Amino acid sequence: MTEPSPKAWGLLPHHVSTAGRSSSASAETVGALLAALGADRRRPDPDGDRPLVIVQGECPRPGGDGEGKAAAPPEVELEDGSTLACGDRLPADLPLGYHRLHVGGRSRLLVVTPPRCHLPARRGFGFAVQLYATRSAASWGIGDLTDLAGLARWAAGLGAATLLVNPLHAGLPLLPIEPSPYFPTSRLFLDPLYLRPERAGGNIDVSDLAAAARLLNREHRIDRDQVALLKMAALEREFLDTATQGETEAALAARPRLHDFGLFCALAERHGKDWRDWPRPLARRDPAALRAAAAELSGRVRFHAWVQLQLDRQLEDAGAALPLIRDLAVGFHPGGADAWLWQELVVPGATVGAPPDAFNSRGQDWGIPAFDPWKLRAAGYDPFIETLRANLRQGAGLRIDHVMGLQRLWCIPAGGGPADGCYLGYPAGDLLGIIALESVRHRATVIGEDLGTVPSGFRSRLRRRGLLSYVVLLFEDRPPARWPRQALAAVTTHDLPTVTGLWDGSDLEARRRIGLPTDGSATEELAERLRRDGGPARDAESSAAVLHAHQRLATSRCTLLAATLEDVAEVRERPNQPGSTGESPNWSLALPLPREGLQELPMARELARILARKPAGPQRPAGRGQGARSPLN
């Protein structure tokens, strides 16, 4: 057999780092990834009936470039079931949607997309929320969707257009609980820990459990294990007494993936959290084994489905108070529900991360699997479409983490370290088209988190497709007046220091304490970025730095501006220290004061005024109307 070509399989052995240096993957890495892709057993594109993704108005030949004329006239079966005959070229007036193109006895998916995503009608601002950290006096030891609704009503009163929320993807309520919202079991469903139990079960008394859970609010570090035990006990009590079987059964019948997820959760309770350790017939989704398990565990399947219905309702309440921009993690746990569901479509053994760069000199291995781009395309991009829809259902926008993954992902073969990876290419044109279609259908703004090693020309490609870029002041040498209009601008992110932690040096000390690489001069350079354009003296209070940094944001042309609640509260600790181990409380630190206290901080009102681009002076009273129109709609 001919030696497989890395290029033919989408491998990109050469890349340019953030520092402008050329780097090449080793022959061992390339060989290992070719083997993982099955290059010795199959062709890279075995199915000639791959999807055809076009922009509305384009008129390609039905058979594709270079193919001869079909024996029978081509026909388009539209999404609504009607058919449309076409000649040598597709009609220019095809409606947006997912259609079927029939040519010469063969059929392929035809996706007609708009030129661009839905864009905000006007400029606005929002607060970036780590929901787990945003507890109120009534929280069960962790911030939840009821807290999000309260926060949304408050932010709307300050004139905010949106809240940007950390990923709400489902984890498993089985101990020990995974803290990272970017390592979920499923991106199709919601995390049960974000449910407020009292609002799910009618008049069922769970006050004993609530009292125990609220004692957890005294601790700065969130104890997810205890939260899970108490919340699940309450939800099980409520389910037995109040769940309407007909409603749950109807939802299971209408949403097949809900049944898949409920069954996964029930199987995980019996056999363990990681499907790779289950009995083989269940692990490999043998139909007979799954039918038997579903019948035996039907009660638990209904319970987990009911929990998701309650989560949907509470998230809908929060979104009704203020449009939400949800966060789509780049991947999922290799032993979780999505990996179980789509196990035949991922690259076996390989994980995704980032190459060494100025942000992290060691590189990163996120431990998540990569979809095989050829198998993903052969599947009609179904996992991608389902994931987008699941995260746009109750949101006015979507932030796509590591958006460069639409074009390439840094894949690390089994046994290798973060530096031993190689980029694997993806059909970015098709994926961006699908994003534009779902964005327009949901009237949702899409933000691409384009930080790190970005391929040449990729940002221009995003801009043409209507995605907002992500501008972070701590990374910017350009003056704000030169920042792009089509962007979200923020001072920092969850992976970077808070303004206070950077300003007073506590973030640098924290990194030293947990053994992460530190560079005092680089840290000071970041702090100096906070002072540009007439900022405070270096010995000023951190509050002055917070205000000045956001004043700089407000001088930009960017469509959306955002402030983190950590900067509102002048918190020293960042939510996440990338590259750290269990020594660091990543994704587990609550804000130092409850939501009720946070909402009373003068800093919150002042940042809202600044980001609304209003002059200083008398302010309207907070709470001027929950129904204020949003620039996102």
C-alpha positions in Angstrom: 0.0 0.0 0.0 1.2 3.5 -0.8 2.6 5.4 2.1 -0.2 7.7 3.4 0.3 11.4 2.8 -0.1 13.6 5.9 -1.5 16.4 3.8 -4.2 14.1 2.3 -5.3 13.2 5.8 -5.5 16.8 6.9 -2.3 16.8 9.1 -0.4 20.1 9.1 3.1 19.3 10.3 4.4 22.9 10.1 3.0 25.9 11.9 4.1 29.4 13.0 4.0 30.1 16.7 2.6 33.2 18.4 6.2 34.4 18.6 6.5 34.1 14.8 8.8 31.1 14.9 8.3 28.1 12.5 7.8 24.8 14.2 7.5 21.2 12.8 5.9 18.1 14.2 8.2 15.1 14.5 7.9 12.1 12.2 6.9 10.0 15.2 4.0 12.3 16.0 2.8 12.4 12.4 3.0 8.6 12.1 1.1 8.0 15.4 -1.7 10.4 14.3 -1.9 8.8 10.8 -2.3 5.4 12.5 -5.0 6.8 14.9 -6.9 8.1 11.8 -6.7 4.7 10.3 -4.6 5.8 7.3 -3.4 2.2 6.9 -6.9 0.9 6.5 -9.0 3.4 4.6 -9.0 6.4 2.3 -9.4 9.8 3.9 -12.6 10.5 2.1 -14.3 7.2 1.4 -17.8 8.7 0.8 -18.2 10.7 -2.4 -21.7 11.8 -1.1 -20.3 14.3 1.4 -22.4 17.3 2.3 -22.5 20.3 0.0 -22.5 23.6 2.0 -23.2 26.7 0.0 -24.0 30.4 0.6 -27.5 31.4 -0.5 -27.3 32.7 -4.0 -24.4 30.5 -5.1 -25.2 28.3 -8.1 -22.7 25.4 -8.2 -23.1 22.4 -10.4 -25.3 19.8 -8.7 -22.7 17.1 -9.2 -19.8 19.2 -7.9 -16.9 20.7 -9.8 -15.2 18.3 -12.3 -18.1 15.8 -12.3 -19.9 14.9 -15.4 -23.5 15.4 -16.1 -25.9 13.1 -14.3 -28.1 10.6 -16.3 -31.3 11.9 -14.5 -32.2 15.6 -13.9 -31.0 16.7 -10.5 -33.6 17.4 -7.8 -33.5 19.1 -4.5 -35.7 17.8 -1.7 -36.3 20.8 0.5 -36.4 20.8 4.2 -40.2 21.1 4.2 -40.6 17.9 2.1 -41.3 19.6 -1.2 -39.1 19.0 -4.2 -37.5 21.3 -6.8 -36.1 20.3 -10.1 -32.9 22.0 -11.2 -30.8 22.1 -14.4 -27.0 22.3 -14.9 -26.7 24.5 -11.8 -28.5 24.9 -8.5 -31.1 27.7 -8.4 -30.0 30.9 -6.8 -33.2 31.2 -4.8 -32.9 28.1 -2.7 -34.2 28.7 0.8 -31.9 28.6 3.8 -31.8 25.2 5.5 -30.8 21.5 5.4 -32.0 19.9 2.2 -31.2 16.8 0.2 -29.7 16.9 -3.3 -30.6 13.9 -5.5 -28.3 13.4 -8.5 -28.1 10.3 -10.6 -29.6 8.0 -8.0 -27.4 9.3 -5.2 -28.3 11.6 -2.4 -26.3 14.1 -0.4 -27.0 16.7 2.3 -27.3 20.2 0.8 -26.9 23.0 3.4 -27.8 26.5 2.2 -26.5 29.1 4.6 -26.7 32.9 4.9 -23.6 35.0 4.2 -23.2 36.1 7.8 -24.2 35.4 11.3 -26.9 37.4 13.1 -25.2 40.6 14.4 -26.3 42.9 17.3 -28.4 45.8 16.2 -26.4 48.3 18.3 -23.5 48.4 20.8 -23.9 47.2 24.4 -22.2 45.8 27.4 -22.5 42.9 29.8 -21.0 41.2 32.8 -19.0 38.0 32.5 -20.3 35.5 35.1 -18.7 32.4 36.6 -22.1 31.1 37.7 -20.9 28.6 40.3 -19.0 31.4 42.1 -22.0 33.7 42.2 -23.9 32.6 45.3 -26.8 34.2 47.1 -28.0 33.8 50.6 -30.5 31.2 49.3 -27.9 29.2 47.2 -27.2 25.6 48.0 -23.4 26.1 48.3 -23.0 27.0 44.6 -24.4 29.7 42.3 -27.3 28.4 40.3 -29.9 29.3 37.6 -32.1 31.1 40.1 -29.1 33.2 41.0 -28.5 33.8 37.3 -32.1 35.1 36.9 -31.6 37.5 39.9 -28.3 38.7 38.5 -29.9 39.2 35.1 -32.7 41.4 36.5 -30.2 43.5 38.4 -27.9 43.8 35.3 -30.9 44.8 33.1 -31.6 47.6 35.6 -28.1 48.9 35.1 -28.6 49.0 31.3 -26.7 45.8 30.5 -27.4 44.1 27.2 -26.4 40.6 28.2 -24.7 38.3 30.7 -21.9 36.1 29.4 -22.0 32.9 31.3 -19.4 30.1 31.8 -20.3 26.8 30.1 -23.4 25.2 31.7 -22.7 21.8 30.1 -23.7 18.7 32.0 -21.4 17.0 34.4 -22.3 13.8 36.2 -23.6 14.2 39.8 -21.4 11.2 40.8 -18.6 11.7 43.2 -16.0 13.0 42.8 -17.4 15.9 40.8 -15.4 17.3 38.0 -14.9 21.1 38.7 -14.0 22.3 35.2 -16.9 23.6 33.1 -14.7 23.0 30.1 -14.5 19.2 30.7 -18.2 18.1 30.7 -19.7 14.8 30.2 -22.1 16.3 27.6 -22.4 19.6 25.8 -26.0 18.7 24.8 -27.4 19.0 28.3 -27.2 21.1 31.5 -25.4 20.5 34.8 -27.8 19.4 37.5 -25.7 21.3 40.1 -27.1 24.5 38.6 -30.7 23.6 39.5 -32.4 25.3 42.5 -34.3 22.4 44.1 -37.1 24.3 45.8 -38.2 25.7 42.4 -38.4 22.2 40.9 -40.6 20.3 43.2 -43.7 22.3 44.0 -44.7 22.1 47.7 -42.4 19.2 48.7 -40.5 20.0 51.9 -36.7 19.9 51.4 -36.0 22.5 54.0 -33.8 20.1 56.0 -31.5 19.6 53.0 -31.6 23.3 52.1 -30.5 24.3 55.5 -27.5 21.9 55.3 -26.6 23.1 51.9 -26.7 26.7 52.9 -24.1 26.1 55.6 -21.7 25.4 52.6 -22.1 29.1 51.7 -19.8 29.9 54.6 -16.8 28.3 52.8 -14.8 30.2 50.2 -14.0 27.0 48.3 -17.0 25.4 46.7 -17.6 21.8 47.8 -19.3 20.3 44.8 -19.3 16.8 46.2 -21.5 17.9 49.2 -23.6 20.1 46.9 -24.3 17.1 44.7 -25.3 14.8 47.5 -27.7 17.3 49.0 -29.2 18.5 45.7 -29.7 15.0 44.3 -31.4 13.9 47.5 -33.8 16.8 47.2 -34.5 16.2 43.6 -35.1 12.5 44.0 -37.6 13.3 46.8 -39.4 15.8 44.6 -39.4 13.6 41.6 -41.1 10.8 43.4 -43.9 13.1 44.6 -44.4 15.7 41.9 -43.1 14.5 38.5 -45.7 14.2 35.8 -45.0 10.9 34.0 -46.8 12.0 30.9 -44.8 15.2 30.5 -41.5 13.3 31.0 -42.5 10.6 28.6 -43.5 13.1 26.0 -40.2 14.8 26.3 -38.3 11.5 26.0 -40.3 10.7 22.8 -39.7 14.1 21.3 -36.0 14.3 22.1 -34.2 11.0 21.4 -30.9 12.5 22.8 -32.6 13.1 26.1 -33.3 9.4 26.4 -29.7 8.6 25.4 -28.4 11.0 28.1 -30.8 9.7 30.7 -29.7 6.1 30.0 -26.1 7.1 30.1 -26.6 8.7 33.6 -28.4 5.6 34.8 -25.7 3.3 33.5 -23.0 5.5 35.0 -24.7 5.1 38.4 -24.5 1.4 38.1 -21.2 0.8 36.3 -19.1 3.9 36.9 -18.7 7.4 35.4 -16.4 6.3 32.5 -18.1 4.2 29.8 -14.8 2.8 28.7 -14.9 0.7 32.0 -18.4 -0.7 31.4 -19.3 -4.2 30.2 -18.4 -4.2 26.6 -21.9 -4.6 25.1 -23.0 -1.5 26.9 -19.8 0.4 26.2 -20.1 -0.3 22.5 -23.8 0.5 22.4 -25.0 -2.9 21.3 -28.7 -2.3 20.5 -29.9 -5.4 22.3 -28.0 -4.6 25.4 -29.2 -1.0 25.4 -32.8 -2.0 25.0 -32.5 -4.4 28.0 -30.8 -1.7 30.1 -33.4 0.9 29.2 -36.2 -1.3 30.2 -34.5 -2.3 33.5 -33.5 1.3 34.4 -36.5 3.1 33.0 -37.3 4.8 36.3 -33.8 6.3 36.6 -33.9 7.3 32.9 -37.1 9.2 33.6 -35.6 10.9 36.7 -32.6 12.2 34.8 -34.8 13.4 32.0 -37.1 15.2 34.5 -34.1 16.9 36.0 -33.1 18.3 32.5 -36.7 19.6 32.0 -36.4 21.5 35.3 -33.0 22.9 34.2 -34.6 24.0 30.9 -37.3 25.9 32.7 -35.0 27.7 35.1 -32.6 28.6 32.4 -35.5 30.0 30.3 -36.5 32.2 33.3 -33.0 33.6 33.5 -32.9 34.3 29.7 -36.3 36.0 29.9 -34.8 38.5 32.4 -31.9 39.4 30.2 -30.4 37.8 27.0 -27.6 35.4 27.8 -24.5 34.6 25.9 -23.6 31.0 26.6 -20.2 29.5 26.3 -19.5 26.4 24.2 -16.5 24.4 25.4 -14.2 23.1 22.8 -14.8 19.5 23.7 -16.0 16.9 26.2 -14.7 14.2 28.6 -13.4 11.1 26.7 -15.3 8.9 29.1 -18.5 11.0 29.1 -21.9 10.8 27.5 -21.0 12.6 24.2 -17.9 10.5 23.7 -20.1 7.3 24.3 -22.7 8.5 21.9 -20.2 9.5 19.1 -17.4 7.1 19.9 -17.1 5.9 16.3 -16.5 9.5 15.1 -13.5 10.5 17.3 -9.8 10.0 16.7 -8.9 7.1 19.1 -6.3 7.8 21.7 -5.5 11.3 20.7 -6.3 14.3 22.8 -6.6 18.0 22.0 -4.6 20.9 23.5 -2.4 23.9 22.5 1.2 24.1 21.4 3.8 25.9 23.5 3.3 29.7 23.1 3.8 33.0 24.9 0.7 32.2 27.1 1.9 28.8 28.3 5.5 27.8 27.6 4.8 24.1 28.2 1.9 23.9 25.9 -1.4 22.4 27.1 -3.1 19.0 26.9 -6.9 19.5 27.7 -7.5 15.7 27.7 -10.5 15.9 25.4 -11.0 13.8 22.2 -11.0 15.2 18.7 -13.6 14.4 16.1 -12.2 12.7 13.0 -12.9 15.4 10.4 -13.5 12.8 7.6 -16.0 10.8 9.7 -17.6 14.0 11.0 -18.3 15.1 7.4 -19.5 11.6 6.4 -22.0 11.9 9.3 -23.5 15.1 7.8 -22.0 17.1 10.6 -24.8 15.9 12.9 -22.8 16.1 16.2 -21.8 19.7 15.4 -25.3 20.8 14.4 -26.9 19.1 17.5 -24.3 20.7 19.8 -24.9 24.2 18.3 -28.7 23.9 18.6 -28.5 22.6 22.2 -26.5 25.7 23.2 -28.6 28.2 21.3 -32.0 27.0 22.6 -32.2 29.5 25.5 -29.6 32.0 24.6 -29.3 35.2 22.6 -25.6 34.5 21.8 -22.9 31.9 21.9 -19.2 32.3 22.7 -17.2 29.5 20.9 -14.2 28.6 23.0 -11.0 28.1 21.0 -12.8 29.0 17.7 -9.6 28.2 15.8 -10.7 24.5 16.2 -13.1 25.1 13.4 -10.0 25.2 11.1 -7.5 23.1 13.0 -6.9 21.4 16.3 -3.6 20.6 18.1 -3.8 16.8 18.4 -1.5 15.0 20.8 -1.0 11.2 20.2 -1.4 8.8 23.1 1.7 8.8 25.3 2.9 12.2 24.0 3.2 15.5 25.9 1.7 18.9 24.9 4.7 19.8 22.8 4.5 16.5 20.8 1.4 17.4 18.9 0.5 18.2 15.3 -2.4 20.3 13.8 -5.2 18.4 12.2 -7.3 20.4 9.7 -11.1 20.7 9.6 -13.5 21.8 6.9 -13.8 25.4 8.3 -15.9 26.7 5.4 -18.6 24.1 6.0 -18.6 24.6 9.8 -18.7 28.4 9.6 -21.6 28.1 7.1 -23.5 25.9 9.6 -22.8 28.4 12.4 -24.2 31.2 10.3 -27.3 29.3 9.5 -28.0 28.3 13.2 -27.1 31.9 14.3 -29.7 33.5 11.9 -32.3 30.9 12.8 -31.9 31.5 16.5 -31.2 35.3 16.1 -28.1 34.7 18.2 -24.8 36.6 18.1 -21.7 34.4 17.9 -18.4 35.3 19.4 -15.2 33.4 18.4 -12.6 33.2 21.2 -9.6 33.7 18.9 -6.8 34.0 21.4 -3.6 32.1 21.2 -2.0 30.7 18.0 -4.3 31.8 15.2 -3.8 30.7 11.6 -3.0 33.4 9.1 -6.1 34.9 7.6 -8.4 33.1 10.0 -9.7 36.3 11.7 -10.6 37.8 8.4 -12.5 34.7 7.6 -14.5 35.0 10.9 -15.2 38.6 10.2 -16.6 38.0 6.8 -18.9 35.3 8.2 -20.2 37.7 10.9 -18.6 36.3 14.0 -17.4 38.7 16.6 -13.7 38.6 17.5 -12.4 38.6 21.1 -10.2 41.5 22.1 -8.5 41.3 25.5 -6.8 44.5 26.8 -4.0 42.6 28.6 -2.9 41.2 25.2 -3.3 44.4 23.2 -0.6 46.8 22.0 -2.9 48.6 19.7 -4.7 51.6 21.1 -8.5 51.0 21.7 -9.4 53.3 18.8 -7.8 50.7 16.5 -9.6 47.7 17.9 -12.1 46.1 15.4 -15.7 47.2 15.6 -17.0 43.6 15.1 -15.6 42.3 18.4 -16.3 41.7 22.1 -13.7 43.6 24.2 -12.8 42.7 27.8 -9.9 43.6 30.1 -9.1 40.0 31.1 -10.5 36.4 30.9 -11.0 33.5 33.3 -7.5 32.2 32.4 -5.7 35.5 33.0 -5.1 37.5 36.2 -7.8 39.7 37.6 -6.9 43.3 37.6 -6.4 43.4 41.3 -4.3 40.2 41.3 -2.1 41.6 38.6 -1.9 45.1 40.1 -0.9 44.0 43.6 1.3 41.1 42.6 -0.8 38.5 44.4 -1.4 36.5 41.1 2.3 36.2 40.5 2.8 34.9 44.1 0.0 32.4 43.7 1.6 31.0 40.6 4.9 30.7 42.4 3.2 29.0 45.3 1.7 26.2 43.1 4.8 25.7 41.0 3.8 27.3 37.7 6.2 29.2 35.4 6.5 32.8 36.5 8.0 35.8 34.7 8.1 38.9 36.8 9.0 41.2 33.9 6.2 39.8 31.7 3.8 40.3 34.6 4.9 43.9 35.1 4.4 44.4 31.3 0.8 43.3 31.7 0.3 45.6 34.6 1.7 48.5 32.5 -1.0 47.8 29.9 -3.5 48.7 32.6 -1.8 52.1 33.0 -1.6 53.3 29.4 -3.4 56.5 28.2 -3.0 58.3 31.5 -3.6 55.6 34.0 -3.1 55.6 37.7 0.3 55.6 39.4 1.8 52.2 40.0 1.2 52.6 43.8 -2.4 53.5 43.5 -5.3 51.4 44.8 -6.4 48.5 42.5 -9.8 50.1 42.2 -8.3 53.0 40.2 -6.7 50.4 37.9 -10.0 48.6 37.4 -11.8 51.8 36.5 -9.1 53.1 34.1 -8.9 49.7 32.3 -12.6 49.7 31.6 -12.5 53.4 30.6 -10.0 52.3 27.9 -12.5 49.6 26.7 -15.2 52.2 26.4 -13.1 54.3 24.0 -13.1 51.5 21.5 -15.5 50.9 18.7 -16.2 47.3 19.7 -19.8 46.1 19.5 -19.8 44.5 22.9 -17.9 45.3 26.1 -17.7 43.1 29.2 -16.5 43.3 32.8 -16.0 40.3 35.0 -17.7 40.0 38.3 -14.3 39.3 39.8 -13.2 42.8 38.7 -16.4 44.2 40.0 -15.6 42.7 43.4 -11.9 43.4 43.1 -11.0 39.8 43.6 -7.4 38.8 43.7 -7.7 35.1 42.6 -8.4 34.3 38.9 -11.0 31.5 38.3 -8.5 29.2 36.6 -4.7 28.8 36.6 -4.0 26.9 33.3 -1.5 24.1 33.6 -1.9 23.7 37.4 -2.7 20.5 39.2 -5.0 19.7 42.1 -3.1 22.1 44.3 -4.9 25.0 42.8 -8.7 25.5 43.4 -9.5 26.0 39.8 -13.2 26.7 39.0 -14.0 26.3 42.8 -13.6 29.7 44.4 -16.8 31.6 45.3 -16.9 35.4 45.0 -16.0 36.9 48.4 -19.5 38.3 49.0 -23.0 37.0 48.1 -24.8 38.2 45.1 -26.9 40.5 47.1 -23.8 42.3 48.4 -22.2 42.3 45.0 -25.2 44.1 43.5 -24.8 46.9 46.0 -21.1 47.7 45.2 -20.5 51.2 43.9 -18.0 49.6 41.5 -20.7 47.7 39.8 -22.7 50.9 39.1 -19.7 52.8 38.0 -18.5 50.1 35.6 -22.0 49.9 34.1 -21.9 53.6 33.5 -18.5 53.5 31.9 -19.2 50.5 29.7 -22.5 52.0 28.6 -20.3 54.8 27.3 -22.2 57.4 29.4 -20.7 60.6 30.9 -20.3 60.8 34.6 -23.1 62.4 36.5 -26.5 61.7 38.1 -27.6 58.1 37.3 -31.0 56.7 36.7 -32.2 54.5 39.6 -31.3 50.9 39.3 -34.2 48.6 38.2 -35.5 50.9 35.5 -37.2 48.0 33.7 -36.6 44.4 33.2 -37.9 44.6 29.7 -35.3 47.0 28.4 -34.6 46.3 24.7 -31.3 44.6 24.1 -28.8 45.3 21.3 -28.6 41.6 20.8 -32.1 41.4 19.4 
